[in-house]
Amino acid sequence: MTGAPNFSGQTAIPIEQYDSLTAALQPVLSAATEHVAWKHTVNSLTRLMGADSGLGMEVYSNSRAQARASHSMPMRLDEPFPFAPDSQAAYVVDSEQVVVSACMESETRFVPGSILLRSGIRSSMSQRFELGTDTWGTLGVFWTEPRPATQAELATFALFVRLAGWTIRQLREHDSLEHQAKRDTLTRVWTRAIALEKLSELVDSGQAPTVLMVDLDRFKNINDEIGHWAGDAVLSTVASRINRTVPVGQIVGRLGGDEFIVVLNGDEHHENLRIASAIIGAVEESISLDHRVVSVSASVGMAETIPGDDSASLIRRADQAMYAAKKAGRGQIQVAEKPVHASTLPPTPKIVSLHSEDYCDLSLVEDAIAGLRVLTVPVVSASTGELDAYQTVVRGPRGSRLEDSATLYAEAATFGRLAELELAAKQQAFALPVPPGKSLVISVDPLLITDTDWFDQLHSIWKASGETQQIVAAITEDAAVRSPGRILAAAERIRSLGWKLSIEGVGGRKQALTALRLFRPEVVSVDVTLLHKRNVGHRFHVSATIAAYRQSQPIKVVAQRVDTEAHVTVAGQIDADLIQGRLLGRPAPPTDLPSVLELPSESWPQCFGSDKAARVATETELSSIRRYVESEAFTSDSIIVTSLPAQEPLADEMVSQYVALARRCGFVGLVGDSVATYPGQTGDIRLAEIASDDSQIGQWKIAVISPTKSIALVAQMLPPQSSSHQSLGPQYRYQLLTDPEEVVGIAQDLLRHF
């Protein structure tokens, strides 16, 4: 624990200010946790100083910061963001005294943040306080009018910051010690004992948790082939990804070795399956280790609570299911059998579904099929908003307990009426008034379409409709991964009807990306929600794979589930041709949808401009893309050559990385106007010094070529006035190229300098 705050040199404050200062500090000093202390600190300080808004931040030595608490300030909390060396945050951290800006518009000491100026802020008062090694806290209050500060205000502000900062630091140290005792030292998730204790508490309190047992596949190979240091790094990364994937407030623990436990406090079967699948997808993302790239997968066993379960029986059934998943092949999910006890059934001898909390009988399912509705959602051009296709959405009768599509299909499967439901839905879909030239997207079940009797009935319904519509039959990515043979058979039948094939939900599993060339879909539908929170490298791996697939045949790429502004950016990064999601409207009959939709996002032109191949990325994102491209050079027959922008010095980190690349690649070269002046060792890297006005020097260029791979990155910094998000730092317009001729051309231009 750190000592009491040092008040030496503290300017005395007027006696009349002590009462208000003491009252403002009271909730801060009595806070039980650091999070609460931050919140009370910012709110109390803002009121104490009579300010319009306030902000508390944690600032790190690597020019990054996180907003910890705000008062009337449009900031996202606890999300790291970069700040420039000439920013207000940097100036405050470098200053020991209170920093006052009486008129920010005329400020010359630093560049005021664009968020502050856009919020109408005209003056401020800020000060740092120490949080830990190379870590500072900053507290600031802001006014919408220019105003100087009095000596009394400066003294009051400084004393408050010193006391509040000391309190926050004490709480952090206390929380850290308590936290560390309960966390696995390597992965920082709960220890085995704590995770099992928390599970027992849930079960004993009468709740019905679901347990996921997660075991890594082929993890031993990493320890054996690379070393235990690599295994530790993989475990730490995997734990972080699992934590990121599960909903906030759920339990993640390490049982030992490469086995993790996830406890979901909810018994919604389909949602828990979705989370389990998302965990596998997150684990399968590539992991960079000391200039090497490795990947692992995971097998997941899932056990849902049944009457009479205790924590031990839940874990036992989840563990058995996990081993069954491993036997079925890597990257699989196995749900533990859920035995039905006679005591759990109602007294009447009717069929009972276990898919929902309420009982459902066969007649209710048949009534829902008879009264089902088929609506559509728009699929529009990403560049013009013109409606391209109608995607069908099946709903049960309005107001019925089976109105929701997922519940309807689950109950129909339980009572053996899935085939009837699907035929009824397709019959309605074929009768929809879809305008000529527009496609109708329908979902198909591979198990049904490969059933000869069901397919014959579907074919009859299609013929009776007049076969006039342009049909796109969609199969989910998950089905493609589980049953590739069945998908191949389903694709043949789909195309025999003159329909096109779509693979939906792409983005979660790497196997599905490889499967694109096997199934050769005419439409690739990417679920942007699966990419939005994933690491940038995985996002651009998906983008590069789809770009390479485009070269083999003409396809359309659909960005699915575009529900927020952030999803729009992801859709742009995957070069989506079409957009579908709640941002464009809710399900409705085709006649209620306009032929052209107004694109609601201001960022649309930036993502989907006339130059579709060029995209915009922050400096952090560009670094991740660069590392992804460089990771493709991993064999002795690979060539990698890179040009640096004008006056871009060689960074130690890049040299270290390229030295490692040179150990395993046939040729590694760096081109720049200042590479020859690098003072350190460059190993087997080939360096080529060129003039600063050379045509090659204006951009980042990285080309990787091997007998089987071609990929290149071309990027150029945008002028500051062209950046719509200055708070994100420098931005770059970039292209990710996979066409072999284009990549070879870039490599040839650079190799001429060697």
N, C-alpha and C positions, 0 to 999 in steps of 0.2 A: 504494500500500500504506500502511496505517496504521502508526504507530510502535509501539514496544514498550509493553506495558501499564504504566499509571502506578500505582505502589504507595504514593504519598504518602498519609499518613493511615491506612495499613493497620495494624490492630492486630496485634501480634506473637502468633504461635501457640506453644504449648508445644513444646519441642524434641522431645518424644517423639512428636508428631503428624507430624513432617516425613517420616519413613519411609513411613507409611501414605498421606500426601498425595502424595508423589512416586510411589509405586506406583500410586495411583488415577489420576494424571494421565498416566502413561506411554502408555497406549493412545490417549488423546485427542491428545497432542502428536505422536504418530507416525501419525495418521490421514491417509490420502491424499486424501480428499474430504470436503466439508462434511457430506454425509449420514452417512458413517461417523463423523465427529467428533461429531455430535449423538447418535448411538446410544451410542457409548462414554461420552460425557459423562454422560448420564442414568443409564446402568447403573453407572458407576464412582461417581458422586456418591451414588446411593442406597445402595450398599454401604458407602461411606466413612462415611456418616452413620448407618448402622444403621437406615435407614428401611424402611417396608413397601412404599412405591411412590415413583415419581418421574415427573416430566413436564418436557419441554422444549418451549417454544412460541415462535413468532415473532408479534409483536404489531405491528399497523399503526396509523397515526394516525387511521384512520376507524373505530375501535372494532370492528375485526375481528382475528381471530387464527387461527393454524394450529398444530396440534400437530405438532412435528417428530420427537419420539421419546418413548417412554413405557416405563416399567418397572412391570409389574403394574397398569396403569391402563387402564380401558375407554375408550379414546379412538381415534377414527378419525384416522389420520395424513394430513397434507397436504390436508385439506378445510377451507376457510375457514368460520368461524362467527362470529356477532356476539357481543359481550359488553356488558353494561350498564355505565353510568358508575359505579354503586355496587358493581360486582363486585370480587372479589379481584384479578383480572387488571388492572383499571384502577388499583386501589390500589397494586399492586406496581410498575407502570410509572411511577406518579407519585412513587414513593419512591426515594431515592438509597441507602438503607441496606437491610440484610437485614430482611425482614418476617417476624416470628415470630407465629404464632397458637397459643398454648398450649392453647386450648380453643375450637374453632371454633363450638360450639353456643352459646357465650355471647359471640361476637364482635360488637362494635358498630361497628368502623371500616369494615366492608364486609359485603356479603352473600355468604356462602360459596356456591360453585357447587353446584347440585343433584346433579351427577354425583359430586362428592366426598362429599357427605353420604350419597347412596345407596350409595356404595362403602364406607361405614363409616369414613371419614376423620374424625379428631377433632383433629388438630394438624398444623401445617405450618411450613416454613421456605422462603422464596422470595426471589429477588433478580433484578433486571433487569441486562442488559448491552447496550451499544449495538451494533447490527448495521449501521446505515446511516442515511441521512437519513430521519427520521420513522419509523424501524423499530427495534424493540427485540427482544431475546431475553429470555426469562425461564426460570429454572431453579427448580424446586421439588421438595422431598421431603416425604413425608407419612407420618404414623403413625396407627394405628387406636386409639390411646389418647391421652388428654390428656397433654402433657408440656411443661415449660418448656425453654428452651435455656440452656446454660452459655456463659460468655464465650469459653471455648476452642472450643466448637462454632461459635459465631458467627464467630470469626476464621478457623477452618479452612474453613467454608462460603464466606465472602466471598472468600478467596484462591483457592479452587478455581474459583468462578464467574468471577473476574476473568481467570484464566489460560485457562480453557476457553473463555470468551467471546471473548477475543482470538484464540485459535486458530481458532475457527469463523469469525470475521470475516475473518481472513487467507485461509483456504481459500475463502471466498465470493468475495473479490476476485480471487484467482487463477483460480478456476473461471470467473468472469464474464469476465475478459479472454480466456481461451482459448476460452470458449464463443462470445463475440461475434465472434471472428475467423472462425468457421465457420458463423455463422448469417446469414441474409438480414436486412438491417437493418430492413426494413419488416415482414416477416411473422414473423420469428423462427424459421422452419423452416430446414432445412439449405440452404446455398447450392447452386447447380447443381454446382459442382466437387466438393463434399463428398458430395452425394447420389450422383453418378455414380461416385465413388471407392468408396463403400460398396457400391453395386451390383456393381461389378467384383470387389470382395473376395469377395462371396457366390458369384458365378459361378466365380471362379478356385478357390475352396475346394471345388468339386464340389457345391454346393447348387443347388436348382432354384427360384429365386424367381419370383414373378409380378409383373409390372410393370403398374401402372395409370397411364395418362396422363390427367390431369384438366384440361380446358380450359373456362373459364367461357363461358356463352352470353350474348350481348348485353351483355357488360361494357362495350363501347365506348360504348354509349348513356349509361351513368352518367357517364363522363368528359366526354362531349360536352354532356349536358343539365344536369348539376349542377356538375361541376368535378373536377379531378384530385385534390383533397383528398378528395372523396367516393370516388373510385376507390381511393385508398390505404386508406381506412377499410374498404371492402368487402374488399379483398385481405387485410388483416390479420384481419378477422373470419372470412373463409372459411378461411384457413390454420389459425386456432385451431379451427374446427369440424372440419376434416379430421383434425387432430391428435387431437381428442377422440374421433373416430369409429373410427379404426383401432386395432387392438390395441396394447398397450404393447410397445415394443421394435422396432416396424416403422419403416421409413424414410419420412419425408415431406420433400420438398424443393421449392423453387421454381426452375423452369427459366428463368423470365423472363416479363415481362408478366403475363398472367393464366393461365399454364400451370404446373401442379404435377405432380410425380411422386410416386407412392406405391409402395414396394417391399415386397411381402409375402413373408416368408420361409416360404412354404408352398405346396404345389401342390394343395391340396384345392379342386377346381373350384367346388363349390357354395358353400363358405364364402367364397371370394374374390369370387364374384358377389354374395353377400349384403353383403359389405363395400363393394363398388362401389356397390350400390344405396343402402346406408346413407349413403355419402358424398354422393350426389346429394340424398338427402332432407335431410341436414344443411345442404348449401349452399343449398337452396331455402327455408330458414326466413327469415322477414322480418328485415330489418336496419334499425335505427333510426339515422338520420343527421341530427343537428342538427334534431330535431323533424320530420323526414321519414322515411317508411318506404319502403324499396326492396327489391327481390328480384331474385335472379339464379338461374340454373340452371347445370348443368354437363353436358358430354358426356364420357364416359369410354371410353377404349380399353384393353382388357385383353389382355396377351400372357403366355402361360405358357411356361416354358422347354421347349425341345425339344432332342434330341441335336444337338450341334454349335453351339449358341447361344453367343454371347458377349454382353457387355453392350450393344454397339452394335446387334447384330441384334435383341435383345429390345426396345430402345427404338424401333428403326425399325418393328417390327411393331406395337407398342403405339400409336405415333404414327399409323400408317396406319389402325388400327382406330378411333382417336379421330376422325379426319376422316370415316370412314364413319359413325360415330355422329352427327356433326354433320349430315351429309346426310340422315340418317333422321329428324331433328327434335330439338329441344332436350330435354335431360334423358334422353338415351338411353345405353345401354351396348352396345358392340360388342366381341365377342371375336375376336381375331385368329385366322385359320385356323391349324390345327395340322397341318402336312403330315406324312404318314406315310411314313417311309423304310423301304425293304425290309429294311434291316439291323436295324431295331428289332422286326421281327415274328419270332415263334417259327418253327422249321423246319417244323412240321406245318401243313398248309393249313386251319387252322380260323379262324373269325371271331374277331377280337380286339377287345376294348373298351379304349379309352384313358381311361375314366372312373375307373379305380382302379389301384393299383400292381400288383395281381395280375391275371393274365389271366382272362377269363371267356368261356366258350363258350355257344352257344345252348342246349344241353341243360341247363346249370345254371340258366339263366333259366327255361326251361319247367318244370323240376322245382320251382323256387321258386314259380311261379304255381300249380302243382298243389297245393303244400303251404302256400299262404299262409294267414295268420290275420288276422282282423279283430277288433280289440279296441275298447274304448270308454274315453273319459275323461269324468268328470262335468262338466256345465255346471249350476251351481247359482244359486239366487236370492241376490243380494248382501245382501239384508236378513234372510232367514230361514234360508238354507242348504238349502232344499228343492230336490231334484233336479228340474231343468226339462227337460234334454235330455241325450242321449248323443252325443258326437262321436266318429266312427269314426277309428281309427288302424290302418293296414295294416302288417303285419309279414311278413317272409319266414319260412321254416321255422326253428324254434328251433335255434340252433347253427350255422346256415348262414352262409356269408360274405355272403349277401344278406338276412340277417335285418333289418338296418337299412332303414327305409323309403326314405330318400333314395338309398341305394345300389341298392336293388331297382328303383326307378323309373328311375334313370339307366341301369342296364344294360338294362332292358326297352326303353327308348327307343332305345338303341344298336343292339339286335338286332331292332328292328321289332316288338316284342311289347307295346307300351304299351296298345294297344286291347284285347288279350286280358287283360292284367293288370287293367285298369280294369273290364271286364265281370265277371271272376271276383270282384273285390273287391266290386262292387255286388251281385252275386248273394248273397254271404255276408252283406252288410250288411242286405239286405231280409229275410233269414231270422232276424235277431237277435231275441231275445225282449224287445222294448221294451214296457214297460207302457202301457196305454191312457192317453191324455192327455199323454204325453211325446213330445218330438220326437227325431228321429234326424238328426244333421248329417253330411252326406257331402260330400267334396270332388269337384268336377267339373272336367274339363279343357275349356275353351271350344272348343279345336280339335276335340276328339272329339265333343262334344255338338252341334256344328253340322255334323258329318258325317252325312248322311242315313242311310247304311247302319248306322253305329254306333248312331245314335239309335234306329233301328227295333229293333235288337237289345236295347238298354237298355229300351225300352218293353215289349218282349215279356217280359223278365225281371221287370219291375215288375208287369205284369199277372198273370204266373204266381204272384207272391208273394201275390196277393190284394189289393194296393193298400190295405192297412190302416194302414200307418204314416204318421205326420206327418213328411214329409221337408223338411229345409232343405238346399238345395244351395249350397255355398260356392264362390265364385270369388275368387282372390287379388287384392289391390289392384294388384300388379304387372301382372297380366294386363289389368286394367281400364284401366291407363294405356297399355299397349302396343297393345291391340287393341280400342278402344271399339266399333267396328262389329260385331266378332265377339261382344262381350259383349252388345250389344243383341239380336242374333239368339239367343244362348244363353239370355238371360233369357226371351224369348218361348217357347222350347221347354221351359224349366224350368217355367214357369207353366202351359203346356198340359197338364202331367202333374198339376197340382194341388199342386205343390210351392212352397215359399217360397224367395226368393233371399237369400243372405248375401254381403256383400263382406267378405273377411277381410284381416287384416294392415293395416288402416287406421292411419295415423299417420305413415308414413314419407314419403309424397309428397303435396304439396298438390293435384296434379291429381286425385287420387282423391277428395278432399273435394268438389271441384266436381262430380265425376262422380256423386255420390250422387243428385243430382236427376235425372240422366239415366237411371240404371239403376233408381232407386227400389227399393232392396232393403228387405225387411221386417225384416232383421237387419243390424246394423252391428257388426262384430267389430274391436275396436281392439287392436293389439299394444302392450301397455303397456311392453314392453322398448324399443320405438322412441321412447317419450316420456320414459322415466325420466331419461335423461341429457341430454335436449334442453333448450334454454332454455325458461324458464317461459312466455314469450310464445307460443312455438309450441304448447306444451301447451294453453294456454287458447284459442288460435285453433282447435285441433281441437275442444275442448269447446264453444266458441260455435257452430261450424259444425254440429256434431251437434245441439245444442240447437235451432238454427234449422230443421234438417231435421225434427226431431220435430214441429214445428208444422204441417208439410205433410201428415204421415201418421203413424199409430201405428207405432212401431218398437220393437224391443228392442235395447239396446246391450250387447254382450258385451265384457268385459275379458279378452283372451286372454293366455296366458303369464304369469299371476300366480304367480310362483315365489318371491318374497321379500316381507318385510314392507313394504319400500319400494314395491313394485309395488301393494300394497293401497291406499296413499295416492293413487297416480296413478289407480287404478281409481275411487276416490271422486271425484276431481276431474273425471272425464269423465262423471259421473252414470251409471255402469254399472248396468244392471238385473241382469246375470248375470255370473258369474265362472267362469273356466276356467284351470287351470294346475297345476303340480307341487305347489303349496302344498295342494291339495285331494286329491292322490293320484295314483297311477301308472295307466297303462292296464290295463284288466281287462275280463273279460266283463261284460255288463250285470247278470247275476244276482249278481255279487259286489259291486255298488255299493249302498250303503244309500240309502233314499228321502230321507233328510235327513242332510246332512253337518254335523259339528260344525265351526263356523268357527273356525280356529285363532288368529286374530289378535286381540290385545287392542285394536287400533286400529279394528277393524271397526265398532263402534257409532258411533264418531266420524265415519267415512267414509260409512256407510250408515244413518243414523238415520231417524227417521220423517219429518223434514223433508229430503227428498232434495235439494231445490234449494239448501240451505244447506251450505257447505263451510268448512273451516278452513284458513287460510294463515298463514305467518309474515309479518313485516313486509316482508322482502325480496321474498317471493313476491307479496304484495299490491301492492308498488310496480311489479313487472313486469306484473301484471294491469292495473293502472291505466294504465300506458303503452300497453299493448295496446289498451285501450278508447279512449284518447285518440287513438291513431294512426288510428282509423277516421274521424276528422274531418279530411278532407284536401281538401275542395272548398268553393267559395264558397257553396254552398247548404247547408252543414252548420251545425248548431247544437250547441254543447257547453256544458253548464252543470254546475257542480260545487259541492257544499256541503262545508265542512270541519267536523270535529268541534268541540265546544266547546273554547275556549281553544287551538285549534290555530293557531299563527302561520303566516303566509305565508312559505314558504321561498323563498330567492332562486332556487333551481333550478326550482321550480314556476312562479314568475313568469316567468322567462326562457322556459320552455317554452310557457306560455300566451300570452305576447306573440307568439311565433312562430306559434302557432295562430291568433291574432287577425288575422294578416296575410293568411291564406288562407281563413278561415271567415267565414260571415255573422254569427254572434253567438257570443261567448265570454264566459261569466259565471262569477263566483266569489261564493259566498254564505258568510258566516261572521260570528262575533261579534267578530272583531278584524282584518278585512281592511282597514278604513279607516285603520288605524294603520300600514300598511306604509310605510316611509320612502322607498323607491326609486321608480323610474319603472315604471308599469304599462301603458304603451302604450294599445292599444285594448281592453284587458280591461275589461268592465263589472263593477263591484264593488257588492255589496249587503250592507250591515251589518244584522244582525238580533240580537235579544236572545239571550243565552246560554241562556235557558230555552225558546226556540222549539222546536217539535216537529221541525223540520228539522235541528237542530244536533247531535243525538246520534249521527249516523252519517256516514261517508263516503258521498256519493252522486255519481255521475258519469253523466250521460245524454248520449248522442250521437244526433242525429236528422238524417237527410237524406231526400230523396225516395225513396231506394232502401235505406237502412240504418237500423236501430234497435238500439242496444245500450246497456246500462246496468250499472253496478256499484254494489252496495249492500253496505257492510261496517261492522262494529262490533267494537271491541276486546273480547276476552274478559277477564273478571276473572282476575287472576294465579292464583287457586286452581283455576280451571277448565282451566288449561293443563297438559297432561301432559308437555310438553317445555320446561321453563323455561329450559334452556340455549340454546334457539333464540331467546329474547327474546319480545317481545309477539306474541300471536297474535290473529287476527281471524276472525270468522265472516262469510262473504260470500256473496252471490248474484250470478251473472252472468246477466243477463236479455236475451233477444232477442225476446220477444213484443212486437210493435209497440204494442199497447194499454198494456201495463205500462210500457214505456219512455216513451211519451208522457205517461202519468199522472205519472211521477216528474218529467219535465221541466216539466210544467205546475205542479206544486207548487212547484218551485224558481223558475220564471220569474215567479211572482206577486210576488216581492220586487223586481222591477226596474221 
